[in-house]
Amino acid sequence: MRMDINAVQRVYRRYAPAYDFYFGAMFQPGRREIIARLDCRPGDRILEVGVGTGLSLSLYPRHVEITGIDLSREMLVRARARRRCQHLKHVVALRLMDAEHMQFADNSFDKVVAMYVVSVTPHPARMTDEMRRVCKPGGELFIVNHFHHANSLVGGVERLAAPFSHVMGFRPDFSLEHFIDETGLDVAARIPVNALGYWTLLRCRNNKRSRAGVAPMPALA
Ligand SMILES: C[S@@+](CC[C@H](N)C(=O)[O-])C[C@H]1O[C@@H](n2cnc3c(N)ncnc32)[C@H](O)[C@@H]1O
């Protein structure tokens, strides 16, 4: 079941005070793995969509510029406090913004990252299109998420839990194959991460194709 923006904001308002306790250590290997694979060059501009309470921010090297956005005011308040307390000067902005409708110009970032967000946002393909748009051509998109499990027992439990997505704050039965099909993502690597490899890290080239696989029209003169 798809959530709407209000449901996402409601759930993460509720999660925010205890989010780090429940999802901090458990998801940290996936966060570390993405940042290790970013191959950050000095001055790289990196966007993290759905930055949440900012658990990843201290993991980025100090020679890059990080911008984080999130839909939840309460999650962002914590990310801003973390930036302040830990003196994270490489974090240049933390903004309240919908990743499906970003206010950044085309080609603003070298790399765009989404950690545990694609099964939360109401329209994952719309968010992916926006990630592509704001990322430079030849840049990279990095996504880590839980996807529907192939094992029939685990997959069955996920399907049973699916109607409660709006309470849990994510879709447990989110299919990787469907996501790749729908988005046309150019996946360069799929890496299992976190406990039992139950989550997947996707490293994708920014091929700048739209979902239908058609190159965007050049601007009219
Ligand atoms: C499961 S949390 C992950 C937070 C963080 N990335 C982490 O590693 O802990 C999902 C986050 O995505 C945010 N989110 C969901 N949909 C979004 C959207 N369309 N635009 C911006 N943020 C979104 C939620 O508000 C929430 O903070």
The ligand as an SDF file (V2000), in Angstrom:
LIG
                    3D

 27 29  0  0  0  0  0  0  0  0999 V2000
   13.4560    5.3020    7.1180 C   0  0  0  0  0  0  0  0  0  0  0  0
   13.8360    7.0140    7.2500 S   0  0  0  0  0  0  0  0  0  0  0  0
   15.5550    7.0470    6.7190 C   0  0  0  0  0  0  0  0  0  0  0  0
   16.2950    8.2360    7.2890 C   0  0  0  0  0  0  0  0  0  0  0  0
   17.8060    8.2680    6.9880 C   0  0  0  0  0  0  0  0  0  0  0  0
   18.0690    8.2650    5.5650 N   0  0  0  0  0  0  0  0  0  0  0  0
   18.5190    7.1170    7.6480 C   0  0  0  0  0  0  0  0  0  0  0  0
   19.4450    6.5530    7.0420 O   0  0  0  0  0  0  0  0  0  0  0  0
   18.2100    6.8100    8.7970 O   0  0  0  0  0  0  0  0  0  0  0  0
   13.0130    7.6860    5.8160 C   0  0  0  0  0  0  0  0  0  0  0  0
   13.1120    9.2060    5.7400 C   0  0  0  0  0  0  0  0  0  0  0  0
   12.7300    9.6210    4.4370 O   0  0  0  0  0  0  0  0  0  0  0  0
   11.9410   10.7930    4.5500 C   0  0  0  0  0  0  0  0  0  0  0  0
   11.1450   10.9010    3.3160 N   0  0  0  0  0  0  0  0  0  0  0  0
   10.2310   10.0430    2.8300 C   0  0  0  0  0  0  0  0  0  0  0  0
    9.7330   10.4740    1.6700 N   0  0  0  0  0  0  0  0  0  0  0  0
   10.3570   11.6440    1.3950 C   0  0  0  0  0  0  0  0  0  0  0  0
   10.2600   12.5860    0.3260 C   0  0  0  0  0  0  0  0  0  0  0  0
    9.4280   12.4140   -0.6850 N   0  0  0  0  0  0  0  0  0  0  0  0
   11.0570   13.6760    0.3740 N   0  0  0  0  0  0  0  0  0  0  0  0
   11.9110   13.8780    1.4020 C   0  0  0  0  0  0  0  0  0  0  0  0
   12.0360   13.0250    2.4420 N   0  0  0  0  0  0  0  0  0  0  0  0
   11.2670   11.9180    2.4410 C   0  0  0  0  0  0  0  0  0  0  0  0
   11.1440   10.5730    5.8200 C   0  0  0  0  0  0  0  0  0  0  0  0
   10.6240   11.7840    6.3270 O   0  0  0  0  0  0  0  0  0  0  0  0
   12.1940    9.9420    6.7250 C   0  0  0  0  0  0  0  0  0  0  0  0
   12.9150   10.9010    7.4330 O   0  0  0  0  0  0  0  0  0  0  0  0
  1  2  1  0
  2  3  1  0
  2 10  1  0
  3  4  1  0
  4  5  1  0
  5  6  1  0
  5  7  1  0
  7  8  2  0
  7  9  1  0
 10 11  1  0
 11 12  1  0
 11 26  1  0
 12 13  1  0
 13 14  1  0
 13 24  1  0
 14 15  1  0
 14 23  1  0
 15 16  2  0
 16 17  1  0
 17 18  1  0
 17 23  2  0
 18 19  1  0
 18 20  2  0
 20 21  1  0
 21 22  2  0
 22 23  1  0
 24 25  1  0
 24 26  1  0
 26 27  1  0
M  CHG  2   2   1   9  -1
M  END
$$$$
